[in-house]
């Protein structure tokens, strides 16, 4: 499959990779037809997905079945009036119906809008009106259904409500109506056919810094994730890849469908209500997962288990993204598994843009080096390239060419788009520095960098120092206004299970930071909590902590 879309598939070095990697973009590419249906035609019994949940249910789906169910779903959606360009929100957690729906919407040329099941009524109203949602398909969760119904009166474009496997007044039963629909769905032609520039996917950002933005991706977006899956995650043909992600956020597009199937790998999907590290490891062991991707949050909990108790002989490659990885987590995971975690960096707006590719030796805490096709620099406030070791903002130059898979702007918001992307330069809002070997090191969001007594302090370096102490399970560093210093450093800490919060422990942690890093970076305020506020993607919501910090 990859040979159709790449001029060269194998590389001998990072330099060879950056010099010669090139994606071939066909005319009118449609992932559902040109990848899934193509595989189904040639090898219908090839495994596409292994699925299980935390209640003991299991299922395996072949590409032949993915074509079968997506065709039936497309016919069902068309029968209720969904057509090309219609925005459809999917609130489907990790239900396997998400894949049927996504492929069906691709086939129809409708716009897929994944969303988390944690949305409130207010969140629903905002999204429904921002994107003119025509139909919502959701899981049979009473809270989700309630919020959708409560949003209706303020959502004039919402015409259709669909729920999985449940008969309810005013709703379509997805399972019944999909099953009775025809399995024959012909690829549309003429005006109903998709073209590369059509909107395929809208992602609402996770809202770590404000109201969610609508990220617009077109139909060639899946091809950009060849880099993500094949060359960063190192997916293999007939392997099994497991990305820990809810379908409501962009990481699922990175790890649960596009690049994996283009690479010939099946995807592992584990549907659970509560994350239990031991249960996750049992899934990896039982189903013989080959490649694995998770945010740092997951790895921080996994290393607290004794991973040597699990048979991980099939697990060959592990990667991490979402936030920087603390070096101590890298070390402990390597000590227990013998596997080096390979970091990567990107945004909802793009694919993997910087990564520790297999030809590179990982430097724990570093994102790695730029991805082929991404013209990336770190620049200062005047837009000039920073010297090695100096902090600045990560920018992507797009004047000569836009990376395959990079977004087309924020939907219906040209002003916002121009505020971050103008004159051929996209400003990510992420601060980093580059070492003399060309490795990028994340500092924090521009809004997260702390300015105290003339010093610039990146939250990640303080968090990494704290994570080396056994008393710290998780932590977040934020700034608190101070009349003398401008800002001071505050640590919000979830203690490990064998430690109790106390003034003595706070003092011990402060002294620990002074020993591990520059003394001026130590947290002058330490607060112990039972959990940190996070987005559904597992990212720490420092903006929420900062709001709560106003009490200081």
C-alpha positions in Angstrom: 0.0 0.0 0.0 2.7 2.5 0.9 4.5 2.1 -2.4 1.5 3.8 -4.0 2.1 7.0 -1.9 5.8 7.2 -1.4 8.7 7.6 -3.8 11.0 5.8 -1.4 9.9 3.6 1.5 13.2 2.5 3.2 15.9 4.8 4.5 19.4 4.2 5.8 19.8 7.3 8.0 18.0 10.4 9.3 19.8 12.4 6.6 18.6 9.9 3.9 15.1 10.2 5.4 15.0 14.0 5.3 16.6 14.2 1.9 14.4 11.6 0.1 11.1 11.2 1.9 8.3 12.4 -0.4 4.6 11.7 -0.4 2.8 11.2 -3.7 -0.6 12.9 -3.6 -3.1 11.4 -6.0 -6.0 13.3 -7.4 -9.2 13.1 -5.5 -7.8 10.9 -2.7 -10.4 9.4 -0.3 -9.0 7.3 2.5 -12.2 5.1 2.8 -12.2 4.1 -0.8 -8.5 4.2 -1.8 -7.1 2.6 1.3 -9.7 0.6 3.3 -11.8 -0.6 0.3 -8.6 -1.3 -1.7 -7.2 -3.5 1.1 -10.7 -5.2 1.5 -10.7 -6.0 -2.2 -7.3 -7.5 -2.3 -7.0 -9.1 1.2 -10.5 -9.1 2.8 -9.4 -11.2 5.7 -6.5 -8.9 6.7 -7.1 -7.8 10.3 -7.9 -4.1 10.7 -8.9 -3.9 14.4 -8.7 -5.9 17.6 -11.2 -4.6 20.0 -12.0 -5.3 23.7 -13.5 -3.6 26.7 -13.1 -3.7 30.4 -16.2 -5.9 30.8 -14.7 -8.9 29.0 -16.1 -8.4 25.5 -13.9 -8.9 22.5 -14.2 -8.5 18.7 -11.9 -8.7 15.7 -12.7 -6.8 12.5 -11.1 -7.5 9.1 -10.8 -4.9 6.3 -13.6 -6.8 4.5 -15.8 -6.2 7.5 -14.8 -2.5 7.7 -15.9 -2.0 4.1 -19.1 -4.0 4.7 -20.2 -2.0 7.8 -19.0 1.4 6.5 -21.1 0.8 3.3 -24.1 -0.1 5.3 -23.6 2.9 7.6 -23.2 5.2 4.6 -26.5 4.0 3.2 -28.2 4.6 6.5 -26.8 8.1 6.8 -27.8 8.9 3.3 -31.3 7.6 3.9 -31.8 10.2 6.7 -30.5 13.0 4.6 -26.7 13.3 5.2 -24.9 14.4 2.1 -21.6 15.9 1.0 -20.5 18.8 3.2 -22.8 18.1 6.1 -21.2 18.4 9.5 -21.7 15.4 11.7 -20.5 15.1 15.3 -19.4 11.7 16.6 -19.4 11.2 20.4 -18.5 7.5 20.4 -15.7 7.1 23.0 -13.9 3.9 22.0 -17.0 2.1 20.5 -16.0 0.3 17.3 -18.9 2.0 15.6 -16.7 5.1 15.4 -14.7 3.5 12.6 -17.9 2.5 10.7 -19.2 6.1 11.0 -15.9 7.8 10.1 -15.4 5.7 7.0 -19.0 6.2 6.0 -18.8 10.0 6.3 -15.6 9.9 4.2 -17.5 8.0 1.5 -20.3 10.5 1.6 -18.0 13.5 1.6 -19.6 14.7 4.9 -17.5 16.4 7.6 -16.5 14.3 10.5 -16.3 16.1 13.9 -15.1 13.8 16.7 -16.0 15.0 20.2 -15.5 13.8 23.8 -18.3 12.3 25.8 -17.4 14.8 28.7 -19.0 17.8 27.0 -21.5 19.7 29.0 -24.8 21.2 27.5 -23.0 24.5 27.2 -20.1 22.8 25.3 -22.6 21.1 23.0 -24.4 24.4 22.2 -21.1 26.0 21.4 -20.0 23.3 19.0 -23.4 22.8 17.4 -23.5 26.4 16.4 -19.8 27.0 15.7 -19.9 24.2 13.1 -23.6 24.1 12.1 -23.9 20.5 13.2 -26.6 18.6 11.3 -26.4 15.2 13.0 -24.9 13.8 16.2 -24.2 10.1 16.7 -23.5 9.1 20.3 -23.0 6.3 22.8 -26.0 5.2 24.9 -24.7 7.2 27.9 -27.6 8.9 29.8 -25.5 12.0 30.6 -24.4 12.4 27.0 -28.0 12.0 25.7 -29.3 14.5 28.3 -26.8 17.1 27.2 -27.6 16.6 23.6 -31.3 17.0 24.2 -30.8 20.0 26.4 -28.7 21.7 23.6 -31.4 21.2 20.9 -33.5 24.3 21.6 -30.4 26.5 21.2 -29.0 24.5 18.2 -31.1 25.4 15.1 -29.1 23.3 12.6 -29.2 20.1 14.7 -31.8 17.9 12.8 -30.8 14.3 13.5 -29.9 12.4 16.7 -28.6 8.9 16.5 -27.7 6.6 19.4 -25.9 3.3 19.4 -28.1 0.3 20.1 -31.0 2.0 21.9 -34.5 2.8 20.9 -35.5 6.2 22.1 -38.2 8.7 21.1 -36.9 11.3 18.7 -33.7 9.3 18.1 -32.5 6.9 15.4 -31.3 3.5 16.6 -27.9 3.2 14.8 -27.6 -0.5 15.3 -31.0 -1.4 13.9 -31.0 1.0 11.0 -27.5 0.3 10.0 -28.0 -3.4 10.0 -31.1 -3.2 7.7 -29.4 -0.9 5.3 -27.9 -2.2 2.0 -24.3 -3.4 1.9 -23.8 -2.0 -1.6 -22.6 1.6 -1.7 -21.1 3.0 -4.9 -18.5 5.6 -4.9 -20.2 9.0 -5.8 -19.3 10.7 -9.0 -19.6 14.2 -10.4 -20.5 16.9 -7.8 -21.0 14.4 -5.0 -17.5 13.0 -5.3 -14.8 14.4 -2.9 -11.8 16.4 -4.0 -8.6 16.8 -2.1 -9.4 20.3 -0.9 -12.8 19.4 0.6 -13.1 19.5 4.4 -12.9 16.0 5.7 -12.4 16.5 9.4 -12.9 19.3 11.9 -11.2 19.0 15.3 -12.1 21.2 18.2 -8.8 21.9 20.1 -8.7 20.6 23.7 -9.1 24.1 25.1 -6.0 24.3 27.3 -5.7 28.0 26.7 -9.2 29.2 26.0 -12.3 28.5 23.9 -11.7 25.5 21.5 -10.8 26.4 18.0 -12.0 24.4 14.9 -9.1 22.9 13.1 -9.8 22.3 9.4 -8.3 19.2 7.7 -8.9 18.2 4.1 -9.0 14.8 2.4 -5.2 14.4 2.1 -4.7 14.7 5.8 -4.5 10.9 6.3 -1.5 10.7 4.0 0.5 13.0 6.3 0.1 10.3 9.0 2.3 7.9 7.1 5.1 9.8 8.8 3.4 9.4 12.2 2.7 5.7 12.0 5.4 4.1 9.7 8.4 6.2 10.6 7.8 7.5 14.2 5.7 4.8 15.7 7.4 2.2 13.6 4.2 0.3 12.7 4.8 -2.9 10.8 2.7 -4.8 8.2 0.4 -7.3 9.9 1.5 -5.9 13.3 -0.8 -4.6 16.0 -0.5 -0.9 17.1 -2.0 0.4 20.3 -2.4 4.2 20.8 -4.2 5.0 24.1 -6.7 7.6 23.0 -10.4 8.4 23.1 -11.8 9.0 19.7 -12.9 12.5 20.7 -9.5 14.0 20.3 -6.9 14.3 17.6 -4.5 11.7 19.0 -6.9 9.0 17.7 -6.3 10.3 14.2 -2.6 10.0 14.9 -2.8 6.4 16.2 -6.0 4.6 15.6 -6.8 4.7 11.9 -5.1 6.5 9.1 -1.3 6.0 9.2 -1.7 2.6 10.8 -3.9 1.2 8.1 -1.7 2.8 5.4 1.2 0.9 7.0 -0.7 -2.4 7.0 -0.9 -2.6 10.8 -4.0 -3.5 12.7 -5.1 -1.2 15.5 -5.8 -2.2 19.1 -8.8 -0.5 20.7 -9.4 -1.0 24.5 -12.7 0.6 25.7 -12.6 1.3 29.4 -14.4 3.6 31.8 -11.6 4.0 34.3 -7.9 3.8 33.6 -6.3 1.0 35.6 -2.6 0.5 34.7 -2.6 -3.2 35.5 -5.6 -3.8 33.2 -3.9 -1.9 30.3 -0.8 -4.0 30.6 -2.8 -7.1 30.6 -4.4 -6.0 27.3 -1.0 -5.4 25.8 0.2 -8.8 27.0 -2.9 -10.8 26.0 -3.3 -9.4 22.5 0.5 -9.3 21.7 0.7 -5.6 20.9 3.7 -4.8 18.8 3.9 -1.0 18.8 2.5 1.3 21.5 1.9 5.0 21.9 0.6 6.9 25.0 0.9 10.3 26.6 3.4 10.9 29.5 0.5 10.6 32.0 0.0 7.0 31.1 3.7 6.1 31.3 3.9 7.9 34.7 1.4 5.4 36.1 2.7 2.3 34.2 6.2 2.6 35.8 4.6 2.4 39.2 3.6 -1.2 38.3 6.2 -3.9 38.2 6.3 -4.2 34.4 8.7 -7.2 34.6 5.7 -9.3 35.7 4.2 -9.0 32.2 5.2 -10.9 29.1 6.1 -8.1 26.7 8.1 -10.2 24.3 5.9 -9.0 21.4 6.2 -5.3 22.3 9.0 -3.9 20.1 8.6 -0.1 20.0 7.1 2.5 22.2 6.6 6.2 21.6 5.3 9.2 23.6 3.7 12.5 22.8 1.3 15.1 24.2 3.6 16.7 26.7 7.4 16.3 27.2 8.5 13.1 28.9 10.3 13.5 32.2 13.8 11.8 32.0 13.1 9.9 35.2 10.1 8.2 33.5 12.2 7.3 30.5 14.8 5.7 32.8 12.4 3.7 34.8 10.5 2.4 31.8 13.7 1.4 30.1 15.0 -0.3 33.3 11.8 -2.4 33.5 11.2 -3.2 29.8 14.5 -2.6 27.9 12.6 -0.3 25.5 13.6 3.2 24.9 10.7 5.7 24.7 10.9 7.7 21.5 9.3 11.2 21.8 7.5 13.2 19.2 5.8 16.5 18.9 2.9 17.9 17.0 -0.4 19.7 17.3 -4.0 19.1 16.3 -3.1 21.5 13.4 -0.5 19.1 11.9 1.0 15.6 12.0 4.1 14.7 13.8 6.4 17.7 13.2 9.4 16.8 15.4 10.3 13.3 16.5 13.0 10.9 17.7 13.1 8.8 14.6 14.6 5.3 14.7 17.9 6.5 13.2 18.4 8.9 16.2 19.6 8.1 19.7 16.9 9.3 22.1 17.8 12.1 24.5 15.3 11.8 27.3 13.2 14.9 27.5 14.0 16.0 23.9 11.4 15.9 21.2 13.9 14.8 18.6 14.6 16.4 15.2 12.3 18.0 12.5 10.2 15.8 10.3 10.8 15.7 6.5 8.6 18.2 4.8 8.4 20.4 7.8 10.6 23.6 7.5 10.9 24.3 11.2 12.9 26.8 13.2 13.0 28.2 16.7 12.8 32.0 16.5 13.1 34.9 18.9 10.5 37.7 19.5 11.8 39.5 16.3 11.4 36.4 14.2 15.1 35.7 13.9 16.5 32.2 14.2 17.7 31.4 17.7 21.3 30.3 18.3 21.8 26.8 19.9 20.7 26.9 23.5 18.5 29.9 23.3 14.8 29.7 23.9 12.3 30.8 21.3 9.0 29.9 19.6 8.7 26.9 17.3 7.5 28.1 13.8 6.8 26.3 10.6 7.7 28.0 7.3 5.1 27.3 4.6 6.1 29.7 1.8 7.8 27.0 -0.3 5.4 24.2 0.5 2.9 23.3 3.2 3.5 19.9 4.9 1.2 17.1 3.9 -1.4 16.8 6.7 -1.1 20.4 8.0 -4.3 22.1 8.6 -5.9 24.7 6.2 -6.7 27.2 8.9 -9.3 27.6 11.6 -12.8 27.0 10.3 -14.8 30.2 9.9 -12.2 32.3 11.6 -9.8 34.0 9.2 -8.8 36.5 11.8 -7.7 33.9 14.2 -5.9 32.0 11.4 -4.0 35.2 10.4 -3.0 35.9 14.0 -0.9 32.7 14.0 -0.2 32.1 10.3 0.8 34.9 8.0 3.5 35.7 5.5 4.2 32.0 5.1 5.0 31.5 8.8 2.9 29.4 11.2 3.6 30.2 14.9 2.9 27.3 17.1 2.8 29.1 20.4 5.1 26.5 21.8 8.5 27.5 23.3 11.6 25.4 22.8 15.4 25.4 22.3 17.7 23.5 20.0 21.0 21.9 21.1 24.1 21.8 19.1 23.2 18.3 17.7 19.9 19.7 16.3 17.6 18.1 18.9 14.6 20.2 20.0 13.8 20.6 23.7 10.3 21.7 24.8 10.0 24.5 27.3 6.3 25.1 27.5 3.4 27.0 25.9 4.3 30.7 25.5 1.6 31.4 28.1 3.1 28.9 30.5 6.7 30.3 30.7 7.3 31.9 34.1 9.1 35.2 34.4 10.4 35.7 37.9 12.9 38.3 39.0 14.2 38.6 35.4 14.6 34.9 34.9 12.6 32.9 32.4 11.6 29.5 33.9 10.1 26.7 31.8 7.6 24.6 33.7 8.8 21.4 32.2 12.3 21.6 33.7 10.9 22.1 37.2 8.4 19.3 36.8 11.2 17.0 35.6 13.2 17.8 38.7 10.3 17.0 41.0 9.5 13.8 39.1 12.9 12.4 40.2 11.7 12.4 43.8 9.8 9.2 44.8 7.1 11.2 46.6 5.8 12.7 43.4 3.4 10.8 41.2 2.4 13.8 39.0 2.9 17.5 39.2 2.2 20.8 37.3 4.2 24.0 37.5 2.4 27.3 37.2 3.1 31.0 37.9 1.5 33.0 40.7 1.7 36.8 40.5 4.1 38.3 43.1 4.5 42.0 43.8 8.3 41.8 44.2 9.3 39.2 41.7 6.6 39.6 39.1 5.8 35.9 39.3 6.8 33.0 41.5 6.8 29.3 40.9 4.0 27.1 42.2 4.0 23.3 42.2 0.7 21.4 42.3 1.6 17.9 43.3 -0.2 14.5 43.4 1.9 12.5 45.9 2.7 8.8 45.4 0.6 6.4 47.4 3.1 5.8 50.2 3.5 9.6 50.9 1.2 11.9 52.9 1.0 15.7 52.3 2.8 17.7 54.9 4.8 20.9 55.4 7.8 18.7 55.9 7.3 17.0 52.6 6.8 20.3 50.8 10.1 21.6 52.3 11.9 18.4 51.3 10.6 18.8 47.7 11.7 22.4 47.6 15.2 21.5 48.7 15.3 18.6 46.2 14.6 21.0 43.3 17.3 23.4 44.5 19.8 20.5 44.4 18.7 19.1 41.0 18.4 22.4 39.0 19.1 26.1 39.4 18.0 27.2 42.9 16.0 30.2 41.6 13.6 27.7 39.9 12.4 26.1 43.1 8.6 26.3 43.8 8.0 28.8 46.5 4.4 27.5 46.8 3.7 23.8 47.1 0.1 22.5 47.0 -0.8 18.8 47.3 -3.9 17.5 45.5 -5.5 14.2 44.8 -5.5 14.7 41.0 -4.6 17.3 38.4 -7.1 18.8 36.0 -6.7 17.4 32.5 -8.2 17.5 29.1 -9.7 14.3 27.7 -6.4 13.8 25.9 -4.5 13.6 29.2 -2.8 17.0 28.9 -2.6 19.0 32.2 -4.9 22.0 32.1 -2.5 24.6 33.5 -5.0 27.3 32.5 -7.4 25.9 35.1 -4.8 25.7 37.7 -3.8 29.3 37.0 -7.4 30.4 37.5 -7.5 28.6 40.9 -4.1 30.2 41.8 -5.6 33.6 41.8 -6.5 33.0 45.5 -2.8 33.4 46.3 
